[in-house]
């Protein structure tokens, strides 16, 4: 069996929950939102060697591909529903790899309640390249945007920052000296983002601007500020860190760059009036997910980072470089 | 300006017709079908060196990418509406190339009335790779399927066959001896498919099984037969050919292989009762697009090709090889 027949055989069962995908045998699929809802659509690509390591576990690559897209849905407050999958496979892709990849898709379809509804598989002379289009649903008028932050809002974030970027450093051999459990935690956060779809779907009516952090905390806060035509100040000591990230920072304070600018965090960053803090705290408890206020929105433009004594930290406009 | 900033600047105006794409500045876009309609979605990828030639005009690559996807929408009877675009760009991609590519997108957005609503641009060490997700609309219950062919139906096709495959042979220097206008016509049909969206949207209620021919006439008729659990006979002399294809065939009768199996035709193939022929002829006149009966659906399985005297032509099950 050639790789195209095999991947078709492996992917067909992943559409079982979506009868309008016609067992992936037709040219296209049907999809419509439920009454009173809109579809939310997004597309993120990954290229081996750029967005994942070429020798990463194929199941983890598949799950990362799904999850980075689900993070974009979460950033609009949408609930995942379906996806289209485009694969460009190097000619030497073997059966074990394809089975591992399909197994990863199956795991995360179950974890996030979405179905494969179609796509395309082609061959390439280049690296493994995948493109996923995710479909989510949001109630009419309940979509959240990055452009709605207002001066006076507090800046909140979910989860912790820097773990994925530090994990990549561990994988590349550039970060040594951590104990094995800390290394394992950081590697895991690089391989397997946690898209905050449960949180995103809870934030309508409570928050103003919302974005997911994929490019880096400072960069994506900058995107939110630019879209909202506001400025932001963040208190760097308030940025939530895992114990593993704190251990890394103790080894080398310069690693703070990875926390501020490393990216791949896939946490949500949002702005809300201070009165929302109580309800946000209740949601944090319910979802067992920390929500932390790290700064505030002001008039103006750009992002300012402040140290423990309120002194300004140099943040070049093109991204964080020195500390 | 780096290539990412440039492509973002070039793509943003392409979303002007779609306010729910938020100027491509958000993480995702909103889309919903009009009342009484479903969305039809599909995704086709192209890889330079596989689905287009690496030195093809970038505007033509862009238009081919849109058009192969629109052909899939046409094969469901859907009307195009929007698309998401994923690009993996080699690092040496220059500004002229990106401007040419965006120009091609703009041309075909206007030609087919659809808007860019989002996507992703990444870098790659491999060849240029693009993934497009097209969104169309079809009235509830009016979608057409490849699985609805019935014994007794006639097999109809739009347009002509083989031109694109012969055009690729011209471009590769494998087909010589044609006059310049014939060569130009064939090359053009390779570079620029004509997705039959106008025809597809007219066929509901008139035809049974419907598919677009991308893999080759015999292969895609085989796909329709397999999905419909029927067999088909085609009369090879009835297959419509352009004058350029007839000239090529006069030079080398073995080129019939490219007509039967070359692919990239992007014509529609559909089955209907013989009573539909009059209405189909009227549609053909109205759309200025030939519609030709080339065979019939029977009980059984597989595709049989017959020559002018009704003799069976050898068609290996894995694709046409000898004639």
Interface residues (C-beta under 8 A of the other chain):
Chain A: X20 X22 X25 X26 X27 X28 X29 X30 X31 X32 X33 X37 X38 X39 X40 X41 X42 X43 X44 X45 X46 X47 X49 X50 X51 X71 X72 X73 X75 X76 X78 X84 X85 X86 X87 X88 X117 X118 X119 X120 X122 X123 X124 X125 X126 X127 X129 X131 X133 X135 X136 X138 X143 X145 X146 X147 X211 X212 X223 X227
Chain B: X20 X22 X25 X26 X27 X28 X29 X30 X31 X32 X33 X37 X38 X39 X40 X41 X42 X43 X44 X45 X46 X47 X49 X50 X51 X71 X72 X73 X75 X76 X78 X84 X85 X86 X87 X88 X117 X118 X119 X120 X122 X123 X124 X125 X126 X127 X129 X131 X133 X135 X136 X138 X143 X145 X146 X147 X211 X212 X223 X227
